[in-house]
């Protein structure tokens, strides 16, 4: 082991107590994560050189792994150490974000997929998975034209968030990493080295705004937006909830007098809410329909007037 690597190794093992103090995922093991971190630096001379320039940043990156609850295990592909702006930073993959969403209970299942020119992609409603037909063995599927994230909620519904490449590129162009690359294209950024990964991550970061919130997922997204140079301003792209829309369809559900009428209200309400993409209204409407259905299905007490 070189003297430089030994120095950084000592720094990493010295932060054991800090790691354990903020550890969010019980299955993480400090010694394993420390070993993964050392392997990353040992296998990349430039990364090791950057780590020596700012040794505190390496310690911060290790403790960030613990507080967010992801692993540097290369087999999991959840997170990485990357040299950026003169220091070692934690980078979280789109797979890491999806794993966080599932492990923390935000969603039951989810995936992100790129859509190519030769693919067939269709949305099938607010609570249904999309149709995505591909030609996986084609020599040329054409250019990537879009991306989507589909998740299954705890209630068993599907939520799909699609983005065109025009929307993705508009966000890419606002990121600090891309701006730095445009200014000096000798400084490669993840949008150049891993465009598919960044496209999927951008879509996940947009879509998560519609999912049930968990602290660890929020922390990971906040970290990427503020500390990693991605600088994706996703909050402004989410429309404000339409209270009138929610109240209107909730009221109609509550006033339905038969199961048939309630089903008709459900279908009409889904169509209206789909057009607005207002997931707050959708959740309120769905709860009202579920409650009213339970009421209508209750048997009439014996002796009650017809």
C-alpha positions as CSV (number, residue, x, y, z in Angstrom):
1,X,0.0,0.0,0.0
2,X,1.4,3.4,-1.0
3,X,1.9,6.1,1.6
4,X,-0.8,8.2,0.0
5,X,-3.4,5.4,0.1
6,X,-2.4,4.6,3.7
7,X,-3.0,8.2,4.7
8,X,-6.5,8.2,3.2
9,X,-7.2,4.7,4.6
10,X,-6.5,5.9,8.1
11,X,-8.9,8.9,7.6
12,X,-11.6,6.5,6.4
13,X,-11.3,4.1,9.4
14,X,-11.1,7.1,11.8
15,X,-14.7,8.0,11.0
16,X,-16.1,4.7,12.2
17,X,-17.9,6.4,15.1
18,X,-19.4,9.2,12.9
19,X,-20.6,6.5,10.5
20,X,-22.3,4.5,13.2
21,X,-23.8,7.6,14.7
22,X,-25.7,8.6,11.6
23,X,-26.3,5.1,10.1
24,X,-29.8,5.0,8.6
25,X,-29.8,1.4,7.2
26,X,-29.0,-1.3,9.8
27,X,-27.8,-3.7,7.1
28,X,-24.8,-1.5,6.2
29,X,-21.5,-2.6,7.6
30,X,-18.8,0.0,8.2
31,X,-15.9,-2.3,7.5
32,X,-17.3,-3.4,4.2
33,X,-18.2,0.2,3.1
34,X,-14.7,1.4,4.2
35,X,-13.2,-1.4,2.1
36,X,-15.3,-0.5,-0.9
37,X,-14.2,3.2,-0.6
38,X,-10.6,2.2,-0.4
39,X,-10.9,0.0,-3.4
40,X,-12.3,2.9,-5.4
41,X,-9.4,5.2,-4.5
42,X,-6.8,2.4,-4.9
43,X,-8.0,1.7,-8.5
44,X,-8.0,5.4,-9.6
45,X,-4.9,7.4,-9.2
46,X,-6.6,10.7,-10.1
47,X,-9.3,10.0,-7.5
48,X,-6.7,9.3,-4.9
49,X,-4.8,12.5,-5.8
50,X,-8.1,14.5,-5.4
51,X,-8.8,12.7,-2.1
52,X,-5.4,13.9,-0.7
53,X,-6.2,17.5,-1.6
54,X,-9.3,17.5,0.5
55,X,-9.2,14.7,3.1
56,X,-12.2,16.0,5.0
57,X,-14.4,15.6,1.9
58,X,-13.6,11.8,1.9
59,X,-14.8,11.6,5.5
60,X,-17.9,13.5,4.6
61,X,-18.6,11.2,1.7
62,X,-18.3,8.1,3.9
63,X,-20.7,9.5,6.5
64,X,-23.1,10.5,3.7
65,X,-23.3,6.9,2.7
66,X,-24.3,6.0,6.2
67,X,-26.9,8.8,6.7
68,X,-28.6,8.1,3.3
69,X,-28.4,4.4,3.7
70,X,-26.9,3.2,0.4
71,X,-23.9,1.0,-0.3
72,X,-20.7,1.5,-2.3
73,X,-20.8,-2.2,-3.2
74,X,-20.2,-2.2,-7.0
75,X,-22.5,-5.2,-7.5
76,X,-25.4,-3.1,-6.3
77,X,-24.7,-0.1,-8.4
78,X,-26.3,2.2,-5.9
79,X,-23.6,4.8,-5.2
80,X,-20.1,5.7,-6.1
81,X,-17.2,8.0,-5.1
82,X,-16.3,10.5,-7.8
83,X,-13.8,13.3,-8.0
84,X,-15.7,16.6,-8.6
85,X,-14.7,20.2,-8.1
86,X,-11.4,19.3,-6.3
87,X,-12.9,16.8,-3.8
88,X,-14.3,13.3,-3.5
89,X,-18.1,13.4,-3.6
90,X,-20.8,10.8,-3.2
91,X,-22.7,10.1,-6.4
92,X,-26.1,8.3,-6.2
93,X,-27.3,6.3,-9.2
94,X,-30.9,6.2,-10.4
95,X,-30.9,2.5,-9.2
96,X,-29.8,3.8,-5.8
97,X,-32.8,6.2,-5.8
98,X,-35.2,3.5,-6.8
99,X,-33.8,1.1,-4.2
100,X,-34.3,3.8,-1.6
101,X,-37.9,4.4,-2.6
102,X,-38.6,0.6,-2.3
103,X,-36.7,-0.1,0.9
104,X,-38.2,2.9,2.7
105,X,-41.8,2.0,1.7
106,X,-42.4,4.9,-0.6
107,X,-43.2,2.5,-3.4
108,X,-43.6,-1.3,-3.7
109,X,-41.9,-1.6,-7.0
110,X,-40.5,0.6,-9.7
111,X,-38.3,0.9,-12.8
112,X,-36.9,3.5,-15.2
113,X,-36.6,2.8,-18.9
114,X,-35.4,4.7,-22.0
115,X,-37.7,4.9,-25.0
116,X,-36.1,4.7,-28.5
117,X,-37.4,5.8,-31.9
118,X,-38.3,2.2,-32.9
119,X,-40.2,1.5,-29.7
120,X,-43.9,1.7,-29.2
121,X,-44.8,3.6,-26.0
122,X,-48.3,4.4,-24.8
123,X,-49.8,5.7,-21.6
124,X,-52.9,3.7,-20.4
125,X,-54.4,6.0,-17.7
126,X,-53.6,7.4,-14.3
127,X,-53.4,4.1,-12.4
128,X,-52.4,1.6,-15.1
129,X,-48.8,0.7,-16.3
130,X,-47.8,2.0,-19.7
131,X,-47.4,-0.1,-22.8
132,X,-43.8,-0.3,-23.9
133,X,-42.9,-2.6,-26.8
134,X,-39.3,-2.9,-27.8
135,X,-37.1,-4.6,-30.3
136,X,-34.2,-5.6,-27.9
137,X,-32.2,-7.5,-30.6
138,X,-32.4,-4.8,-33.3
139,X,-29.0,-3.6,-34.4
140,X,-30.2,0.0,-34.4
141,X,-33.2,1.1,-32.3
142,X,-32.7,4.7,-33.3
143,X,-32.2,7.7,-31.0
144,X,-33.5,7.9,-27.5
145,X,-36.7,10.0,-27.7
146,X,-37.8,9.8,-24.1
147,X,-37.7,8.2,-20.7
148,X,-40.3,7.1,-18.1
149,X,-40.5,5.9,-14.6
150,X,-43.3,3.5,-13.5
151,X,-43.9,2.6,-9.9
152,X,-46.5,0.5,-8.0
153,X,-47.9,2.2,-4.9
154,X,-48.6,0.5,-1.6
155,X,-52.3,0.4,-2.7
156,X,-51.4,-1.6,-5.8
157,X,-51.9,1.3,-8.3
158,X,-49.4,2.2,-11.0
159,X,-48.0,5.7,-11.5
160,X,-46.1,6.6,-14.6
161,X,-44.1,9.7,-15.2
162,X,-42.8,10.2,-18.8
163,X,-40.4,12.8,-20.1
164,X,-39.4,13.7,-23.6
165,X,-35.7,14.1,-24.4
166,X,-36.4,17.8,-24.9
167,X,-37.5,18.1,-21.3
168,X,-34.5,16.1,-20.1
169,X,-32.1,18.3,-22.1
170,X,-33.6,21.5,-20.7
171,X,-32.9,20.3,-17.2
172,X,-29.4,19.0,-18.2
173,X,-28.6,22.5,-19.5
174,X,-29.4,24.0,-16.1
175,X,-27.0,21.7,-14.2
176,X,-23.7,23.1,-12.9
177,X,-21.9,20.0,-14.2
178,X,-23.1,20.6,-17.7
179,X,-22.3,24.3,-17.6
180,X,-18.8,23.5,-16.4
181,X,-18.4,21.0,-19.3
182,X,-19.6,23.5,-21.9
183,X,-17.1,26.1,-20.5
184,X,-14.2,23.6,-20.6
185,X,-15.0,20.4,-22.4
186,X,-11.8,18.8,-21.1
187,X,-13.6,18.4,-17.8
188,X,-15.9,15.4,-18.4
189,X,-19.2,15.3,-16.6
190,X,-21.7,12.4,-16.0
191,X,-24.0,13.8,-18.8
192,X,-21.1,12.9,-21.2
193,X,-19.8,9.7,-19.6
194,X,-23.2,8.2,-18.6
195,X,-26.0,9.9,-20.6
196,X,-28.5,7.1,-20.2
197,X,-27.9,6.9,-16.4
198,X,-28.4,10.7,-16.1
199,X,-31.5,10.6,-18.2
200,X,-33.1,8.0,-16.0
201,X,-32.0,9.8,-12.8
202,X,-33.5,13.0,-14.1
203,X,-36.8,11.3,-14.6
204,X,-36.7,9.6,-11.2
205,X,-36.0,13.0,-9.5
206,X,-39.0,14.5,-11.3
207,X,-41.3,11.5,-10.7
208,X,-40.6,11.2,-6.9
209,X,-42.5,14.4,-6.2
210,X,-45.7,12.4,-6.8
211,X,-44.7,9.5,-4.5
212,X,-45.3,9.1,-0.8
213,X,-42.4,10.9,1.0
214,X,-39.7,9.3,3.2
215,X,-36.9,11.1,5.0
216,X,-34.1,9.1,3.4
217,X,-35.3,9.5,-0.1
218,X,-35.8,13.3,0.5
219,X,-32.3,13.5,1.9
220,X,-30.8,11.7,-1.2
221,X,-32.6,14.0,-3.6
222,X,-31.7,17.1,-1.6
223,X,-28.1,16.0,-1.6
224,X,-28.0,15.5,-5.4
225,X,-29.6,18.8,-6.0
226,X,-27.4,20.8,-3.6
227,X,-24.1,19.0,-3.3
228,X,-23.4,17.1,-6.5
229,X,-23.5,19.8,-9.1
230,X,-26.5,18.3,-10.8
231,X,-28.6,21.3,-9.8
232,X,-31.9,20.0,-11.0
233,X,-34.7,22.3,-10.1
234,X,-37.5,19.8,-10.0
235,X,-39.9,21.5,-7.6
236,X,-41.0,24.1,-10.1
237,X,-42.1,21.5,-12.6
238,X,-44.7,20.1,-10.3
239,X,-48.1,21.8,-10.6
240,X,-49.8,23.1,-7.4
241,X,-52.6,20.9,-6.2
242,X,-56.0,21.9,-7.6
243,X,-58.3,21.8,-4.5
244,X,-61.4,22.6,-6.5
245,X,-60.7,19.5,-8.7
246,X,-60.3,17.3,-5.7
247,X,-63.4,18.6,-3.9
248,X,-65.6,18.3,-7.0
249,X,-64.8,14.7,-7.7
250,X,-64.7,13.7,-4.0
251,X,-68.2,15.2,-3.6
252,X,-69.5,13.3,-6.6
253,X,-68.2,10.1,-5.2
254,X,-69.8,10.7,-1.8
255,X,-73.2,11.5,-3.5
256,X,-73.2,8.3,-5.6
257,X,-76.3,6.2,-4.6
258,X,-75.4,2.9,-6.2
259,X,-72.3,0.9,-7.0
260,X,-73.0,1.4,-10.7
261,X,-73.2,5.2,-10.3
262,X,-70.0,5.1,-8.2
263,X,-68.2,3.1,-10.9
264,X,-69.3,5.7,-13.6
265,X,-68.1,8.5,-11.3
266,X,-64.8,6.7,-10.8
267,X,-64.1,6.4,-14.5
268,X,-65.1,10.0,-15.3
269,X,-63.0,11.3,-12.4
270,X,-60.0,9.3,-13.5
271,X,-60.2,10.9,-17.0
272,X,-60.4,14.4,-15.6
273,X,-57.6,13.9,-13.1
274,X,-55.4,12.3,-15.8
275,X,-55.6,15.5,-17.8
276,X,-54.4,17.6,-14.9
277,X,-51.8,15.1,-13.6
278,X,-52.8,16.2,-10.1
279,X,-51.8,13.2,-7.9
280,X,-53.0,15.0,-4.7
281,X,-56.5,15.1,-6.2
282,X,-56.2,11.5,-7.4
283,X,-55.4,10.3,-3.9
284,X,-58.3,12.2,-2.3
285,X,-60.7,11.1,-5.0
286,X,-59.6,7.4,-4.7
287,X,-60.0,7.5,-0.9
288,X,-63.6,8.9,-1.3
289,X,-64.5,6.3,-3.8
290,X,-63.1,3.5,-1.6
291,X,-65.0,4.8,1.5
292,X,-68.3,5.2,-0.5
293,X,-68.0,1.7,-2.0
294,X,-67.6,0.2,1.5
295,X,-70.7,2.1,2.6
296,X,-72.8,0.9,-0.4
297,X,-71.7,-2.7,0.1
298,X,-72.8,-2.8,3.7
299,X,-75.9,-5.1,4.1
300,X,-79.2,-3.4,4.9
301,X,-80.2,-4.1,8.6
302,X,-83.1,-6.5,9.0
303,X,-86.3,-4.7,9.5
304,X,-85.1,-1.4,8.0
305,X,-87.6,0.4,5.8
306,X,-87.3,-0.3,2.1
